Amino acid sequence: MPNTTAPLVVVAGANGRLGRLIVASLLTQPGVRVRALVRRPAEAADLRSDRVELHTFDLSTATDAELGAATAGAFAVVSTLQGGPDVIIDGQLKLMAAAKAAGARRFIPSDYSYNMFTLPPGVNINTDWRRAFAERASAARSADFEVVHVLQGIFIDRLVMGFLGVLDAERRVIRYWGDGQTLIDWTTWEDTAAFTAAAALDERPVPERLFVSGDRRSLLDFAEAWSAVYGPLTVERLGSLDELKAETARRLATSPQDMYAWLPLMYAQGVFGGEALLGPSEAGRYPELRPLTVAEAIARGVV
Ligand SMILES: NC(=O)c1ccc[n+]([C@@H]2O[C@H](COP(=O)([O-])OP(=O)(O)OC[C@H]3O[C@@H](n4cnc5c(N)ncnc54)[C@H](OP(=O)(O)O)[C@@H]3O)[C@@H](O)[C@H]2O)c1
């Protein structure tokens, strides 16, 4: 028999990379139950356990009844969904409204980003969608219902840095735009998941903007830490920030359909432009968590 008094956290996108880590973090807390929302349960069968209910759910087609069933009884609803504005803005607004109607204490949308509130509009479409969600969601906040944006900088991760065009680990090359000295906030996937799980379960009020991060280092500092573990590497400057902006616009104009041509450069503008640094860290709210620094993460082989 499931223990129905233990808090239930609903995780949307539970079969994604971050979603799975959040489910794992939630399960480290005794008694916590998880409802894992997944589109294809057969692909997520390994998530099911005595404390994890696998719930088939597609946000794009969900009816009001399905949204109600997905969120019923939740203490918190956490989204790690990925997608365009239909998912990030409209879909998450529906999911958030269902969470509120179900009496949940809070909704955590799929942000997990640098400071999307200080990055100017028009730099990164993904950030613009998340900010548009935040603006519309803030009206739903009340004394009983929180919307919490988890903001942790960029993930310390080989794939993410490859996507950004920053790290080519095989060729031992690190590339950057600007002067390489701009500070960047870094956190591992696992630590972000742990902070998100802690925020989801928090009995106390949680700030609307939950800034947490493992480290703040420039790209040149990162390169030094990487080289200390992996040996000599080539560091290449790709151009100035103005050149980055011009290259982004050029690719957007010539290959509008090819997201991978220009989206990494939009993120690079956020990372190297220095306009999206996190606000004061709230990590101290969760003293049991000690996120890895860049050097520690590199030493563990994360990048
Ligand atoms: N700051 C950084 O460095 C950084 C880097 C990477 C990601 N992120 C952010 O982290 C968050 C999670 O990213 P991720 O890489 O973990 O994403 P992911 O692995 O692509 O997972 C996203 C999940 O969303 C599910 N999904 C998408 N559309 C759906 C829909 N209409 N209905 C139901 N489920 C749907 C997918 O389901 P299926 O499994 O069925 O496809 C998938 O499991 C995103 O907000 C992303 O922007 C941040």
The ligand as a Gaussian input file, in Angstrom:
#p B3LYP/6-31G(d) Opt

LIG

0 1
 N       21.859000      25.664000     -18.250000
 C       22.287000      24.689000     -19.032000
 O       23.494000      24.540000     -19.267000
 C       21.311000      23.719000     -19.598000
 C       21.764000      22.710000     -20.457000
 C       20.871000      21.754000     -20.912000
 C       19.522000      21.845000     -20.565000
 N       19.102000      22.874000     -19.769000
 C       17.676000      22.996000     -19.415000
 O       17.287000      21.903000     -18.580000
 C       15.913000      21.549000     -18.843000
 C       15.823000      20.050000     -19.093000
 O       16.652000      19.732000     -20.186000
 P       17.010000      18.200000     -20.548000
 O       18.257000      18.247000     -21.350000
 O       16.928000      17.357000     -19.332000
 O       15.800000      17.868000     -21.525000
 P       15.459000      16.475000     -22.212000
 O       16.444000      15.422000     -21.839000
 O       15.243000      16.764000     -23.660000
 O       14.085000      16.105000     -21.513000
 C       12.918000      16.831000     -21.776000
 C       11.745000      15.923000     -21.500000
 O       10.560000      16.656000     -21.845000
 C        9.655000      15.709000     -22.374000
 N        8.662000      16.405000     -23.209000
 C        8.889000      17.283000     -24.214000
 N        7.727000      17.688000     -24.739000
 C        6.750000      17.067000     -24.036000
 C        5.340000      17.077000     -24.092000
 N        4.688000      17.808000     -25.017000
 N        4.632000      16.332000     -23.220000
 C        5.283000      15.580000     -22.280000
 N        6.628000      15.511000     -22.190000
 C        7.346000      16.248000     -23.060000
 C       10.499000      14.768000     -23.201000
 O        9.782000      13.571000     -23.333000
 P       10.299000      12.347000     -24.215000
 O       11.291000      11.638000     -23.329000
 O        9.084000      11.567000     -24.489000
 O       10.921000      12.945000     -25.448000
 C       11.754000      14.649000     -22.351000
 O       11.696000      13.534000     -21.493000
 C       15.473000      22.447000     -20.019000
 O       14.787000      23.562000     -19.529000
 C       16.781000      22.898000     -20.635000
 O       16.701000      24.136000     -21.298000
 C       19.962000      23.786000     -19.262000

